[in-house]
């Protein structure tokens, strides 16, 4: 009875909107992937995907973690002025830091060449994306901190829909340059829509003061630790593609491996969507261990059942899924697809919920140590296994690290919630 009551309450509070928006987002991303694998030749798609991987590596330090801190500290505050104070400070520091990231990308592409030939120029085109992401992410975090789940969901859908339209229309006629332009347009329009959504809060910006010195230090400490923790976690997702391109500099192999990871990686939207909804509530109850323990147990129980069913479908029907979604030219991605599907089950059931729960309780150092340890091991595994087994080694490395990270998280969170 209690579990049913919790589910009904979640439905009323907006979890369906968030889940629907996230689901729509992933469907559109699949649509973009299907479109690109059909419009671009395999080698050109490999160059684009590798450039995007390197861009995402630069973005692991996105905003120095300011957006995550905005969500945590904004959710903890009941007074709007205090929320806006943290938001204002976060935008200032985050935008300065991302401007430096953009400059770093420009310098890198002027003096260095990526191992996959042709991807360096594409990365240069993406150089100003970090300027876009910080403002878009901050607006989203403010909406979440104020529990405006419907508006958050609408903004997410707007951004994804615009990105899809840009890829299909501009990509079809202008190839890579059109795809890049479509991404910029999607961000710019989405930011304008987001500004309109928070226009009332922005009117107060002139009179809102920055947090006190002690509050700034606490905020920055949480932000920096969270930033490096998230960076390491995101690298776990991206380093496999990076090392495949580095150790096997063949754009077709990179393309096939990228394709094999698309569905298993993006299906993590299921636990992420749930945590997106509950995170502000967890942050509000950050020091109530009993409350968190009860809710966390319910999430793990249902995620285990759901993710097990999804994984079985992916593993059994892998050949059909790959050929239907990405065409027969990517049939060599089936084995990697199956291995990474198992990785999805582990990450989606244990790693993601545990990491987010610990972050909401301000145990960010535990997340950082977990990410740092598994990150070092992951690099070693990638180099060794890719050299020995090719792209299959990258998939095996990913699954092994998800398993190790989940075990470490499970042990620590049990200790914390006793």
Secondary structure, 3 states (H helix, E strand, C coil): CHHHHHHHHHHHHCHHHHHHHHHHHHHHHHHHHHHHHHHCCHHHHHHHHHHHHHHHHHHHHHHHHHHHHHHHHHHHCCCHHHHHHHHHHHHHHHHHHHHHHHHHHHHHHHHCCCCCCCHHHHHHHCCCHHHHHHHHHHHHHHHHHCCCHHHHHHHHHHHHHHHHHHHHHHHHHHHHHHHHHHHHHHHHHHHHHHHHHCHHHHCCCCCCCCCCHHHHHHHHHHHHHHHHHHHHHHHHHHHHHHHHHHHCCCHHHHHHHHHHHHHHHHCCHHHHHHHHHHHHHHHHCCCCHHHHHHHHHHHHHHHHHHHHHHHHHHHHCHHHHHHHHHCHHHHHHHHHHHHHHHHHHHHHHHHHHHHHHHHHCCCHHHHHHHHHHHHHHHHHHHHHHHHHHCHHHHHHHHHHHHHHHHHHHHHHHHHHCC
